[in-house]
Amino acid sequence: MRYITPRKAATGLGSARTGTEHHWAMTVSACALILLTPAFLLVIGSAIGLPREALIAYFGRPYPGIVTALFIIVGMIHFMKGTRIMIDDYLQHTERKVAIIASVIFGWAVIAAAVFALAKMAFITIAI
């Protein structure tokens, strides 16, 4: 018995109607991470060994702050989507719901903390 109708197969929609959309979102975020990772590593590599005041001034500049923020945001959204797939595959019922909620809360908490820290460094740099 076939679960996908010919129309769904032609439009690329599976039985849940979100598989193709999720696949493309993961592909786009993975491509963004391919571009952002070397830039992020260069930013972090340049910051290693700086004293506290110089580090705050460094991340207060636009390029290091924006690259770091984009890397954290795109990376954590990719993480949340990827963990959602693993959770859907291995957990069921209430465990699945709790794990998905915990994963999303963790992801957005990391994003919020990183963006807050970068914004604080930028405002400290402006005030100096």
N, CA, C and O atoms as a GROMACS GRO file, in nm:
protein
  512
    1MET      N    1   0.083  -0.118   0.000
    1MET     CA    2   0.000   0.000   0.000
    1MET      C    3   0.088   0.125   0.000
    1MET      O    4   0.184   0.136   0.077
    2ARG      N    5   0.055   0.216  -0.086
    2ARG     CA    6   0.135   0.337  -0.099
    2ARG      C    7   0.073   0.450  -0.019
    2ARG      O    8  -0.047   0.477  -0.032
    3TYR      N    9   0.154   0.518   0.064
    3TYR     CA   10   0.104   0.625   0.150
    3TYR      C   11   0.114   0.762   0.086
    3TYR      O   12   0.044   0.855   0.129
    4ILE      N   13   0.196   0.778  -0.014
    4ILE     CA   14   0.210   0.907  -0.080
    4ILE      C   15   0.135   0.901  -0.212
    4ILE      O   16   0.162   0.816  -0.297
    5THR      N   17   0.042   0.992  -0.228
    5THR     CA   18  -0.034   0.997  -0.353
    5THR      C   19   0.055   1.052  -0.463
    5THR      O   20   0.156   1.117  -0.435
    6PRO      N   21   0.020   1.027  -0.589
    6PRO     CA   22   0.101   1.081  -0.699
    6PRO      C   23   0.111   1.234  -0.693
    6PRO      O   24   0.215   1.290  -0.729
    7ARG      N   25   0.005   1.300  -0.649
    7ARG     CA   26   0.009   1.447  -0.639
    7ARG      C   27   0.112   1.491  -0.534
    7ARG      O   28   0.189   1.585  -0.557
    8LYS      N   29   0.112   1.425  -0.419
    8LYS     CA   30   0.208   1.460  -0.314
    8LYS      C   31   0.351   1.429  -0.360
    8LYS      O   32   0.443   1.504  -0.329
    9ALA      N   33   0.369   1.320  -0.432
    9ALA     CA   34   0.502   1.286  -0.481
    9ALA      C   35   0.550   1.391  -0.581
    9ALA      O   36   0.668   1.426  -0.584
   10ALA      N   37   0.458   1.442  -0.663
   10ALA     CA   38   0.495   1.542  -0.762
   10ALA      C   39   0.527   1.676  -0.698
   10ALA      O   40   0.617   1.747  -0.744
   11THR      N   41   0.456   1.713  -0.592
   11THR     CA   42   0.480   1.842  -0.526
   11THR      C   43   0.588   1.831  -0.419
   11THR      O   44   0.630   1.933  -0.365
   12GLY      N   45   0.634   1.710  -0.387
   12GLY     CA   46   0.742   1.693  -0.291
   12GLY      C   47   0.696   1.690  -0.147
   12GLY      O   48   0.779   1.702  -0.056
   13LEU      N   49   0.567   1.675  -0.123
   13LEU     CA   50   0.517   1.672   0.013
   13LEU      C   51   0.495   1.528   0.057
   13LEU      O   52   0.433   1.450  -0.015
   14GLY      N   53   0.546   1.494   0.173
   14GLY     CA   54   0.526   1.360   0.228
   14GLY      C   55   0.397   1.353   0.306
   14GLY      O   56   0.309   1.439   0.292
   15SER      N   57   0.385   1.251   0.387
   15SER     CA   58   0.262   1.230   0.462
   15SER      C   59   0.240   1.335   0.569
   15SER      O   60   0.126   1.367   0.601
   16ALA      N   61   0.347   1.390   0.625
   16ALA     CA   62   0.333   1.492   0.729
   16ALA      C   63   0.332   1.634   0.672
   16ALA      O   64   0.304   1.729   0.744
   17ARG      N   65   0.362   1.649   0.544
   17ARG     CA   66   0.359   1.775   0.471
   17ARG      C   67   0.471   1.873   0.508
   17ARG      O   68   0.471   1.986   0.460
   18THR      N   69   0.566   1.833   0.592
   18THR     CA   70   0.671   1.927   0.633
   18THR      C   71   0.811   1.874   0.607
   18THR      O   72   0.908   1.945   0.633
   19GLY      N   73   0.824   1.754   0.556
   19GLY     CA   74   0.957   1.696   0.538
   19GLY      C   75   1.045   1.774   0.442
   19GLY      O   76   1.162   1.798   0.471
   20THR      N   77   0.990   1.814   0.330
   20THR     CA   78   1.068   1.888   0.232
   20THR      C   79   1.107   2.025   0.285
   20THR      O   80   1.220   2.069   0.267
   21GLU      N   81   1.014   2.091   0.350
   21GLU     CA   82   1.041   2.222   0.408
   21GLU      C   83   1.151   2.213   0.514
   21GLU      O   84   1.242   2.296   0.517
   22HIS      N   85   1.143   2.112   0.598
   22HIS     CA   86   1.244   2.093   0.703
   22HIS      C   87   1.380   2.062   0.641
   22HIS      O   88   1.482   2.114   0.686
   23HIS      N   89   1.381   1.978   0.538
   23HIS     CA   90   1.506   1.942   0.470
   23HIS      C   91   1.572   2.066   0.411
   23HIS      O   92   1.692   2.086   0.426
   24TRP      N   93   1.494   2.151   0.345
   24TRP     CA   94   1.551   2.272   0.286
   24TRP      C   95   1.600   2.369   0.393
   24TRP      O   96   1.703   2.433   0.376
   25ALA      N   97   1.527   2.379   0.503
   25ALA     CA   98   1.571   2.467   0.612
   25ALA      C   99   1.704   2.419   0.669
   25ALA      O  100   1.793   2.500   0.696
   26MET      N  101   1.719   2.288   0.686
   26MET     CA  102   1.845   2.233   0.736
   26MET      C  103   1.957   2.253   0.634
   26MET      O  104   2.071   2.281   0.672
   27THR      N  105   1.927   2.237   0.506
   27THR     CA  106   2.027   2.255   0.402
   27THR      C  107   2.075   2.401   0.397
   27THR      O  108   2.194   2.427   0.386
   28VAL      N  109   1.981   2.494   0.404
   28VAL     CA  110   2.017   2.636   0.399
   28VAL      C  111   2.099   2.674   0.522
   28VAL      O  112   2.200   2.744   0.509
   29SER      N  113   2.058   2.629   0.640
   29SER     CA  114   2.135   2.664   0.760
   29SER      C  115   2.272   2.597   0.758
   29SER      O  116   2.369   2.655   0.808
   30ALA      N  117   2.282   2.477   0.704
   30ALA     CA  118   2.413   2.411   0.692
   30ALA      C  119   2.504   2.488   0.597
   30ALA      O  120   2.624   2.502   0.625
   31CYS      N  121   2.451   2.536   0.487
   31CYS     CA  122   2.531   2.617   0.393
   31CYS      C  123   2.574   2.748   0.457
   31CYS      O  124   2.687   2.793   0.437
   32ALA      N  125   2.485   2.809   0.534
   32ALA     CA  126   2.521   2.932   0.605
   32ALA      C  127   2.632   2.904   0.706
   32ALA      O  128   2.724   2.985   0.721
   33LEU      N  129   2.623   2.791   0.774
   33LEU     CA  130   2.728   2.756   0.870
   33LEU      C  131   2.861   2.726   0.802
   33LEU      O  132   2.967   2.751   0.860
   34ILE      N  133   2.857   2.672   0.682
   34ILE     CA  134   2.981   2.648   0.607
   34ILE      C  135   3.053   2.779   0.581
   34ILE      O  136   3.176   2.785   0.586
   35LEU      N  137   2.978   2.884   0.552
   35LEU     CA  138   3.038   3.015   0.528
   35LEU      C  139   3.075   3.087   0.659
   35LEU      O  140   3.177   3.156   0.665
   36LEU      N  141   2.994   3.071   0.761
   36LEU     CA  142   3.016   3.142   0.886
   36LEU      C  143   3.125   3.082   0.973
   36LEU      O  144   3.192   3.155   1.047
   37THR      N  145   3.144   2.952   0.966
   37THR     CA  146   3.240   2.886   1.056
   37THR      C  147   3.384   2.936   1.037
   37THR      O  148   3.449   2.966   1.137
   38PRO      N  149   3.437   2.945   0.915
   38PRO     CA  150   3.574   2.999   0.902
   38PRO      C  151   3.585   3.144   0.951
   38PRO      O  152   3.684   3.181   1.014
   39ALA      N  153   3.483   3.225   0.922
   39ALA     CA  154   3.485   3.364   0.967
   39ALA      C  155   3.482   3.369   1.120
   39ALA      O  156   3.554   3.449   1.181
   40PHE      N  157   3.400   3.285   1.181
   40PHE     CA  158   3.391   3.281   1.327
   40PHE      C  159   3.523   3.235   1.388
   40PHE      O  160   3.567   3.290   1.489
   41LEU      N  161   3.586   3.134   1.328
   41LEU     CA  162   3.714   3.086   1.380
   41LEU      C  163   3.823   3.193   1.369
   41LEU      O  164   3.907   3.204   1.458
   42LEU      N  165   3.821   3.270   1.262
   42LEU     CA  166   3.917   3.380   1.249
   42LEU      C  167   3.892   3.487   1.355
   42LEU      O  168   3.986   3.541   1.413
   43VAL      N  169   3.764   3.518   1.380
   43VAL     CA  170   3.729   3.617   1.482
   43VAL      C  171   3.775   3.569   1.619
   43VAL      O  172   3.838   3.645   1.693
   44ILE      N  173   3.744   3.446   1.653
   44ILE     CA  174   3.782   3.392   1.783
   44ILE      C  175   3.934   3.378   1.793
   44ILE      O  176   3.993   3.406   1.898
   45GLY      N  177   3.998   3.335   1.685
   45GLY     CA  178   4.143   3.322   1.685
   45GLY      C  179   4.213   3.454   1.709
   45GLY      O  180   4.317   3.459   1.776
   46SER      N  181   4.158   3.561   1.656
   46SER     CA  182   4.217   3.693   1.677
   46SER      C  183   4.195   3.744   1.818
   46SER      O  184   4.270   3.829   1.866
   47ALA      N  185   4.093   3.693   1.885
   47ALA     CA  186   4.060   3.740   2.020
   47ALA      C  187   4.135   3.663   2.129
   47ALA      O  188   4.141   3.709   2.243
   48ILE      N  189   4.192   3.550   2.096
   48ILE     CA  190   4.261   3.470   2.196
   48ILE      C  191   4.382   3.546   2.250
   48ILE      O  192   4.464   3.598   2.174
   49GLY      N  193   4.392   3.552   2.383
   49GLY     CA  194   4.506   3.615   2.447
   49GLY      C  195   4.491   3.763   2.474
   49GLY      O  196   4.579   3.824   2.534
   50LEU      N  197   4.380   3.824   2.429
   50LEU     CA  198   4.361   3.966   2.455
   50LEU      C  199   4.322   3.990   2.600
   50LEU      O  200   4.250   3.910   2.658
   51PRO      N  201   4.369   4.099   2.659
   51PRO     CA  202   4.321   4.132   2.794
   51PRO      C  203   4.173   4.170   2.790
   51PRO      O  204   4.116   4.195   2.684
   52ARG      N  205   4.112   4.175   2.908
   52ARG     CA  206   3.967   4.196   2.918
   52ARG      C  207   3.920   4.322   2.845
   52ARG      O  208   3.823   4.316   2.770
   53GLU      N  209   3.987   4.435   2.868
   53GLU     CA  210   3.944   4.561   2.807
   53GLU      C  211   3.956   4.556   2.654
   53GLU      O  212   3.868   4.604   2.583
   54ALA      N  213   4.064   4.499   2.607
   54ALA     CA  214   4.083   4.487   2.462
   54ALA      C  215   3.982   4.389   2.402
   54ALA      O  216   3.935   4.410   2.290
   55LEU      N  217   3.949   4.284   2.475
   55LEU     CA  218   3.850   4.186   2.428
   55LEU      C  219   3.712   4.251   2.415
   55LEU      O  220   3.641   4.228   2.317
   56ILE      N  221   3.674   4.330   2.514
   56ILE     CA  222   3.545   4.399   2.508
   56ILE      C  223   3.543   4.498   2.392
   56ILE      O  224   3.443   4.508   2.320
   57ALA      N  225   3.653   4.570   2.372
   57ALA     CA  226   3.660   4.664   2.259
   57ALA      C  227   3.657   4.588   2.126
   57ALA      O  228   3.596   4.636   2.030
   58TYR      N  229   3.722   4.471   2.120
   58TYR     CA  230   3.726   4.391   1.997
   58TYR      C  231   3.586   4.344   1.957
   58TYR      O  232   3.546   4.358   1.842
   59PHE      N  233   3.513   4.288   2.053
   59PHE     CA  234   3.378   4.240   2.021
   59PHE      C  235   3.276   4.353   2.014
   59PHE      O  236   3.163   4.331   1.973
   60GLY      N  237   3.314   4.473   2.054
   60GLY     CA  238   3.228   4.589   2.038
   60GLY      C  239   3.230   4.644   1.897
   60GLY      O  240   3.143   4.722   1.858
   61ARG      N  241   3.332   4.604   1.818
   61ARG     CA  242   3.338   4.645   1.679
   61ARG      C  243   3.234   4.567   1.598
   61ARG      O  244   3.197   4.457   1.637
   62PRO      N  245   3.188   4.623   1.487
   62PRO     CA  246   3.078   4.559   1.412
   62PRO      C  247   3.111   4.420   1.356
   62PRO      O  248   3.032   4.327   1.376
   63TYR      N  249   3.224   4.404   1.288
   63TYR     CA  250   3.250   4.276   1.222
   63TYR      C  251   3.258   4.158   1.319
   63TYR      O  252   3.187   4.059   1.299
   64PRO      N  253   3.341   4.164   1.423
   64PRO     CA  254   3.345   4.048   1.514
   64PRO      C  255   3.211   4.023   1.585
   64PRO      O  256   3.172   3.908   1.604
   65GLY      N  257   3.142   4.129   1.622
   65GLY     CA  258   3.013   4.113   1.690
   65GLY      C  259   2.907   4.051   1.600
   65GLY      O  260   2.834   3.962   1.643
   66ILE      N  261   2.900   4.098   1.477
   66ILE     CA  262   2.798   4.047   1.383
   66ILE      C  263   2.828   3.903   1.344
   66ILE      O  264   2.738   3.820   1.341
   67VAL      N  265   2.954   3.873   1.315
   67VAL     CA  266   2.991   3.735   1.278
   67VAL      C  267   2.961   3.639   1.393
   67VAL      O  268   2.907   3.531   1.372
   68THR      N  269   2.996   3.679   1.514
   68THR     CA  270   2.970   3.594   1.631
   68THR      C  271   2.820   3.575   1.652
   68THR      O  272   2.775   3.464   1.678
   69ALA      N  273   2.743   3.683   1.643
   69ALA     CA  274   2.598   3.674   1.662
   69ALA      C  275   2.534   3.585   1.555
   69ALA      O  276   2.451   3.500   1.587
   70LEU      N  277   2.572   3.605   1.430
   70LEU     CA  278   2.516   3.522   1.323
   70LEU      C  279   2.551   3.375   1.341
   70LEU      O  280   2.467   3.288   1.322
   71PHE      N  281   2.677   3.348   1.378
   71PHE     CA  282   2.719   3.210   1.398
   71PHE      C  283   2.638   3.144   1.510
   71PHE      O  284   2.592   3.031   1.495
   72ILE      N  285   2.621   3.214   1.622
   72ILE     CA  286   2.546   3.158   1.735
   72ILE      C  287   2.399   3.138   1.697
   72ILE      O  288   2.342   3.033   1.725
   73ILE      N  289   2.338   3.237   1.633
   73ILE     CA  290   2.196   3.227   1.599
   73ILE      C  291   2.170   3.116   1.499
   73ILE      O  292   2.085   3.030   1.521
   74VAL      N  293   2.244   3.116   1.389
   74VAL     CA  294   2.224   3.013   1.285
   74VAL      C  295   2.260   2.875   1.340
   74VAL      O  296   2.190   2.778   1.314
   75GLY      N  297   2.368   2.868   1.416
   75GLY     CA  298   2.410   2.739   1.472
   75GLY      C  299   2.308   2.682   1.570
   75GLY      O  300   2.281   2.562   1.567
   76MET      N  301   2.252   2.766   1.655
   76MET     CA  302   2.155   2.715   1.752
   76MET      C  303   2.022   2.680   1.687
   76MET      O  304   1.956   2.585   1.729
   77ILE      N  305   1.981   2.754   1.586
   77ILE     CA  306   1.858   2.717   1.514
   77ILE      C  307   1.880   2.584   1.443
   77ILE      O  308   1.790   2.499   1.441
   78HIS      N  309   1.997   2.566   1.383
   78HIS     CA  310   2.030   2.438   1.320
   78HIS      C  311   2.030   2.325   1.424
   78HIS      O  312   1.981   2.215   1.399
   79PHE      N  313   2.086   2.355   1.542
   79PHE     CA  314   2.088   2.258   1.652
   79PHE      C  315   1.945   2.220   1.693
   79PHE      O  316   1.914   2.102   1.710
   80MET      N  317   1.858   2.319   1.709
   80MET     CA  318   1.720   2.291   1.752
   80MET      C  319   1.647   2.205   1.649
   80MET      O  320   1.574   2.113   1.686
   81LYS      N  321   1.665   2.234   1.520
   81LYS     CA  322   1.599   2.155   1.417
   81LYS      C  323   1.656   2.012   1.413
   81LYS      O  324   1.581   1.916   1.395
   82GLY      N  325   1.787   2.000   1.430
   82GLY     CA  326   1.849   1.868   1.429
   82GLY      C  327   1.810   1.783   1.548
   82GLY      O  328   1.784   1.663   1.534
   83THR      N  329   1.807   1.844   1.667
   83THR     CA  330   1.765   1.767   1.784
   83THR      C  331   1.618   1.728   1.775
   83THR      O  332   1.578   1.625   1.827
   84ARG      N  333   1.538   1.811   1.709
   84ARG     CA  334   1.397   1.777   1.691
   84ARG      C  335   1.383   1.646   1.613
   84ARG      O  336   1.299   1.563   1.645
   85ILE      N  337   1.464   1.630   1.511
   85ILE     CA  338   1.460   1.506   1.431
   85ILE      C  339   1.502   1.386   1.516
   85ILE      O  340   1.436   1.282   1.513
   86MET      N  341   1.610   1.401   1.593
   86MET     CA  342   1.654   1.289   1.679
   86MET      C  343   1.549   1.256   1.784
   86MET      O  344   1.523   1.139   1.812
   87ILE      N  345   1.491   1.358   1.843
   87ILE     CA  346   1.389   1.336   1.946
   87ILE      C  347   1.268   1.266   1.886
   87ILE      O  348   1.215   1.173   1.945
   88ASP      N  349   1.224   1.310   1.768
   88ASP     CA  350   1.111   1.246   1.702
   88ASP      C  351   1.139   1.100   1.669
   88ASP      O  352   1.048   1.016   1.673
   89ASP      N  353   1.265   1.068   1.637
   89ASP     CA  354   1.300   0.931   1.602
   89ASP      C  355   1.305   0.837   1.722
   89ASP      O  356   1.271   0.719   1.710
   90TYR      N  357   1.349   0.888   1.838
   90TYR     CA  358   1.379   0.797   1.949
   90TYR      C  359   1.289   0.809   2.071
   90TYR      O  360   1.291   0.720   2.157
   91LEU      N  361   1.210   0.912   2.082
   91LEU     CA  362   1.123   0.927   2.199
   91LEU      C  363   0.977   0.932   2.156
   91LEU      O  364   0.945   0.962   2.041
   92GLN      N  365   0.889   0.900   2.252
   92GLN     CA  366   0.746   0.899   2.221
   92GLN      C  367   0.667   0.964   2.334
   92GLN      O  368   0.712   0.970   2.448
   93HIS      N  369   0.549   1.012   2.299
   93HIS     CA  370   0.450   1.066   2.391
   93HIS      C  371   0.504   1.181   2.476
   93HIS      O  372   0.560   1.276   2.422
   94THR      N  373   0.488   1.171   2.607
   94THR     CA  374   0.525   1.281   2.697
   94THR      C  375   0.675   1.307   2.695
   94THR      O  376   0.718   1.422   2.702
   95GLU      N  377   0.754   1.202   2.687
   95GLU     CA  378   0.899   1.219   2.682
   95GLU      C  379   0.939   1.304   2.562
   95GLU      O  380   1.026   1.390   2.572
   96ARG      N  381   0.874   1.279   2.449
   96ARG     CA  382   0.903   1.355   2.327
   96ARG      C  383   0.870   1.502   2.348
   96ARG      O  384   0.951   1.589   2.314
   97LYS      N  385   0.754   1.531   2.402
   97LYS     CA  386   0.713   1.670   2.424
   97LYS      C  387   0.808   1.742   2.518
   97LYS      O  388   0.848   1.856   2.492
   98VAL      N  389   0.844   1.677   2.628
   98VAL     CA  390   0.933   1.738   2.726
   98VAL      C  391   1.071   1.763   2.664
   98VAL      O  392   1.130   1.869   2.684
   99ALA      N  393   1.121   1.667   2.589
   99ALA     CA  394   1.253   1.681   2.528
   99ALA      C  395   1.254   1.792   2.423
   99ALA      O  396   1.351   1.868   2.414
  100ILE      N  397   1.149   1.801   2.344
  100ILE     CA  398   1.143   1.908   2.243
  100ILE      C  399   1.136   2.044   2.311
  100ILE      O  400   1.204   2.138   2.269
  101ILE      N  401   1.054   2.056   2.414
  101ILE     CA  402   1.044   2.183   2.486
  101ILE      C  403   1.178   2.220   2.548
  101ILE      O  404   1.220   2.335   2.542
  102ALA      N  405   1.245   2.123   2.609
  102ALA     CA  406   1.375   2.150   2.671
  102ALA      C  407   1.478   2.192   2.567
  102ALA      O  408   1.557   2.283   2.591
  103SER      N  409   1.478   2.127   2.452
  103SER     CA  410   1.571   2.160   2.344
  103SER      C  411   1.548   2.302   2.293
  103SER      O  412   1.644   2.377   2.272
  104VAL      N  413   1.424   2.338   2.274
  104VAL     CA  414   1.392   2.472   2.224
  104VAL      C  415   1.427   2.578   2.328
  104VAL      O  416   1.483   2.682   2.295
  105ILE      N  417   1.393   2.552   2.454
  105ILE     CA  418   1.427   2.648   2.560
  105ILE      C  419   1.578   2.665   2.570
  105ILE      O  420   1.627   2.778   2.581
  106PHE      N  421   1.652   2.555   2.565
  106PHE     CA  422   1.798   2.563   2.571
  106PHE      C  423   1.853   2.643   2.454
  106PHE      O  424   1.939   2.730   2.473
  107GLY      N  425   1.805   2.615   2.334
  107GLY     CA  426   1.854   2.686   2.215
  107GLY      C  427   1.830   2.836   2.222
  107GLY      O  428   1.920   2.915   2.195
  108TRP      N  429   1.708   2.875   2.258
  108TRP     CA  430   1.678   3.018   2.265
  108TRP      C  431   1.748   3.084   2.383
  108TRP      O  432   1.780   3.202   2.375
  109ALA      N  433   1.772   3.011   2.491
  109ALA     CA  434   1.846   3.068   2.604
  109ALA      C  435   1.991   3.096   2.564
  109ALA      O  436   2.046   3.200   2.602
  110VAL      N  437   2.053   3.006   2.489
  110VAL     CA  438   2.190   3.029   2.443
  110VAL      C  439   2.194   3.148   2.348
  110VAL      O  440   2.284   3.232   2.358
  111ILE      N  441   2.098   3.156   2.257
  111ILE     CA  442   2.092   3.270   2.165
  111ILE      C  443   2.076   3.401   2.243
  111ILE      O  444   2.147   3.498   2.217
  112ALA      N  445   1.983   3.403   2.338
  112ALA     CA  446   1.958   3.524   2.416
  112ALA      C  447   2.082   3.566   2.496
  112ALA      O  448   2.117   3.684   2.500
  113ALA      N  449   2.147   3.470   2.558
  113ALA     CA  450   2.266   3.501   2.639
  113ALA      C  451   2.379   3.555   2.552
  113ALA      O  452   2.445   3.652   2.589
  114ALA      N  453   2.401   3.494   2.438
  114ALA     CA  454   2.510   3.538   2.350
  114ALA      C  455   2.482   3.676   2.293
  114ALA      O  456   2.571   3.761   2.291
  115VAL      N  457   2.360   3.699   2.246
  115VAL     CA  458   2.327   3.830   2.189
  115VAL      C  459   2.331   3.937   2.298
  115VAL      O  460   2.376   4.049   2.272
  116PHE      N  461   2.285   3.904   2.418
  116PHE     CA  462   2.291   4.000   2.528
  116PHE      C  463   2.436   4.036   2.560
  116PHE      O  464   2.469   4.153   2.579
  117ALA      N  465   2.522   3.935   2.567
  117ALA     CA  466   2.664   3.961   2.598
  117ALA      C  467   2.729   4.046   2.490
  117ALA      O  468   2.805   4.138   2.520
  118LEU      N  469   2.699   4.016   2.363
  118LEU     CA  470   2.757   4.096   2.254
  118LEU      C  471   2.704   4.238   2.256
  118LEU      O  472   2.780   4.333   2.233
  119ALA      N  473   2.575   4.255   2.283
  119ALA     CA  474   2.517   4.390   2.290
  119ALA      C  475   2.575   4.468   2.407
  119ALA      O  476   2.602   4.587   2.394
  120LYS      N  477   2.596   4.402   2.518
  120LYS     CA  478   2.654   4.469   2.634
  120LYS      C  479   2.795   4.514   2.603
  120LYS      O  480   2.834   4.625   2.640
  121MET      N  481   2.875   4.429   2.535
  121MET     CA  482   3.010   4.469   2.498
  121MET      C  483   3.007   4.586   2.401
  121MET      O  484   3.092   4.675   2.409
  122ALA      N  485   2.911   4.588   2.309
  122ALA     CA  486   2.901   4.698   2.214
  122ALA      C  487   2.865   4.828   2.286
  122ALA      O  488   2.920   4.933   2.253
  123PHE      N  489   2.773   4.822   2.382
  123PHE     CA  490   2.733   4.943   2.454
  123PHE      C  491   2.844   4.992   2.546
  123PHE      O  492   2.860   5.113   2.565
  124ILE      N  493   2.921   4.900   2.603
  124ILE     CA  494   3.035   4.940   2.686
  124ILE      C  495   3.138   5.012   2.600
  124ILE      O  496   3.196   5.111   2.642
  125THR      N  497   3.159   4.962   2.480
  125THR     CA  498   3.255   5.022   2.388
  125THR      C  499   3.209   5.162   2.346
  125THR      O  500   3.291   5.252   2.332
  126ILE      N  501   3.080   5.179   2.325
  126ILE     CA  502   3.026   5.310   2.288
  126ILE      C  503   3.042   5.408   2.402
  126ILE      O  504   3.073   5.525   2.380
  127ALA      N  505   3.021   5.361   2.526
  127ALA     CA  506   3.028   5.449   2.642
  127ALA      C  507   3.171   5.496   2.670
  127ALA      O  508   3.191   5.602   2.730
  128ILE      N  509   3.268   5.418   2.627
  128ILE     CA  510   3.409   5.454   2.655
  128ILE      C  511   3.456   5.560   2.563
  128ILE      O  512   3.571   5.602   2.572
   0.00000   0.00000   0.00000
